[in-house]
Amino acid sequence: MNGTGLRPAWLALGLLLLSLLLLVLGAGVGSTGWESVWKILAQDPADPLAWQIVRDIRLPRTTGAWLAGALLGLAGAVAQGVFRNPLADPYLLGSASGASLGVALAMAALGVSPFALQGLLRLGITGAAFVGAAAAVLLTLVLAKGAHNTMRLLLAGVVVGVVLGAASSMVLLLTPEIMQAMQSFMLGSTAFVGWSACLLMAAVLVVVLLASWSLSRVLDGLALGEATAQSLGLPLAPLRMLLIVLLALATGTAVAQCGLIAFVGLAAPHLVRSLVRAMHRWLLLLSAGMGAVLLLSADLLARWLIAPQELPVGVLTAVLGGSYLLWLMHRRNVQEIS
Amino acid sequence: MTPDHAWALQAEGLSVSLGGQPVLRDLTLRIAAGRWTSVVGPNGAGKSTLLRALAGMGHDQGRVLLQGRELRQWGGRARARTLAWLGQNQTAANDMSVYDVAMLGRLPHQPWLGAPTAQDHAAVEQALRQTQSWDWRGRSLGQLSGGERQRVLLARALAVQAQVLLMDEPLANLDPPHQTDWLHCVQELVAQGTTVVSVLHEISMALQAQDLVVLAQGRVLHQGACADAGTRQALEQVFDERIQVREIDGQWVALPRLSPRSA
């Protein structure tokens, strides 16, 4: 797939403007609609509830969806660069299954719903998701004997994903009372993202973005093959390990806060590449922006489509992302035939 | 005795196994500086493995010296500035532009987060012009044919401006006119003092080199100047006398031997 000739800086500007528009929309989409926003703008002191709805619920979840999408988009671009595979996604190293197992174990131990509680218990469950994701990636690295062999790493990731997925199923089987709560996690949700979660995701996004951007030349070199990258004097083994740590950090943080959200990490870099021709220094930044816009759009749709009820955002991203990939396959087939 | 600096590359007792099978066996070789050496041999002789080992991409036993200094003593970037490598069947991201791919050859010259300098841009332009790729510098690799891509990848290797250039099957997908252009490019590089080592299946093109290394079963069967009768005999021998080397219009060419050789 090739870019259209659009300049990366223009796409970045477009994504920024779109993000601002969606963030504003996010303040007004919900059960009470724009009414709460008008009340705040009219400075109605008699309605502290409107303030609470907008400031403590809508704005953090809107910001949280943007940040989680950015983390997943960035992680997707890193994964596709490290594995030199356009079908690589952030969950490839088993982090999704690890996070699920961590949450399942935490819920089974605590016997509570992850999204029904605040404070320490919620922190404990999001922490368990992060620890689960990080442990799964670590296990993948151990099984693959490091990060130097891409094929072994991919296979180890698949094995870890399958085994930990089976372990999660076993936990669910033994503790059926957590089934509904686990479903919320598996389908993804931004409903319970608060300002503290936003702060954490923002900090991780800045760190991962800066660190991966500084390693963008490694990803550029890798695009020409490992041997060529090595011949260009790039110390591949330690740098690839560092990139995988960044990938795990970004994915683990997003999954811990919002559950499993499909396709954003896979589709965001593809969408960017279909619009611009860019080296990784731009691709990473733009994929983060595209991921943010994708997840926030899906989240707004999920809140708006059957309002006042909500669809799980992960379902929407799966449907939209899956349709996009099918269209991509169709377009490639047509191009190959013609 | 020839001083070490006269040798661009030296391999001493080099052994490499792939998947448990020995590919190079206790191989010793010296590549003269400022000359073009071609490595030839039948399939499976270990040509590509030898080139990778000479480029520092791994060997089990023995040692490789670049300009008289063992490869492992070189810093990664310093080595990359001195020795460039062009592999066969290189994959490249289709989304990258021709110019950006060639610019990757300048990585060893640039500081970690530094922008390309005027010198880098000049080197890339020169390399792209040398391979007649300059006109489509703005296109992406995905829009090019196999031969055009190969020329861009060659430009990437040339952009390094290394003193030693190793090329594995650089003529793959190139049509005869561009093979001739490649030949002129190599001759020009050698005239400027660059050491070129190439693995070639086209024996007639390999015979244009100054020196020939004939490999068989992971060992050097013969090494010598292409002009030597002994080198040409070794060449015929390693291909089981199924080719014959003849001089046509002042050039040595390899032809298939259609009838059994008379005793």
Contacts between the chains, C-beta under 8 A, distances in Angstrom:
chain1	res1	chain2	res2	distance
A	1	B	94	7.4
A	1	B	95	7.0
A	1	B	142	7.6
A	2	B	94	6.8
A	2	B	95	6.3
A	2	B	140	4.7
A	2	B	142	5.2
A	2	B	143	6.5
A	3	B	95	6.7
A	3	B	140	7.1
A	84	B	91	7.4
A	214	B	112	7.4
A	214	B	113	6.2
A	217	B	107	6.2
A	217	B	112	7.6
A	220	B	96	7.7
A	220	B	100	7.7
A	220	B	104	6.0
A	221	B	104	6.2
A	221	B	107	6.3
A	223	B	92	6.5
A	223	B	93	3.7
A	223	B	96	6.4
A	224	B	90	6.2
A	224	B	91	7.3
A	224	B	92	5.3
A	224	B	93	7.6
A	224	B	101	7.1
A	224	B	104	6.3
A	224	B	153	7.7
A	224	B	156	7.3
A	225	B	87	6.7
A	225	B	90	5.2
A	225	B	91	5.4
A	225	B	92	7.6
A	227	B	52	7.0
A	227	B	55	8.0
A	227	B	57	6.0
A	227	B	85	7.3
A	227	B	87	5.1
A	227	B	90	7.9
A	228	B	85	7.1
A	228	B	87	6.2
A	228	B	90	6.0
A	228	B	156	7.9
A	230	B	56	7.8
A	230	B	57	6.1
A	231	B	55	5.8
A	231	B	56	7.9
A	231	B	57	7.4
A	231	B	80	6.3
A	231	B	83	7.6
A	231	B	84	6.9
A	231	B	85	3.9
A	231	B	87	7.8
A	232	B	80	5.3
A	232	B	104	6.7
A	232	B	105	7.5
A	232	B	107	4.7
A	232	B	108	5.9
A	232	B	160	7.9
A	233	B	75	7.8
A	233	B	76	4.0
A	233	B	77	4.1
A	233	B	78	7.7
A	233	B	79	6.3
A	233	B	80	3.1
A	233	B	81	7.5
A	233	B	107	7.0
A	233	B	108	4.6
A	234	B	76	7.2
A	234	B	107	7.2
A	235	B	76	5.7
A	273	B	95	5.1
A	277	B	95	5.7
A	277	B	96	7.3
A	277	B	97	5.7
A	277	B	140	5.4
A	278	B	95	7.7
A	279	B	96	7.0
A	279	B	100	5.6
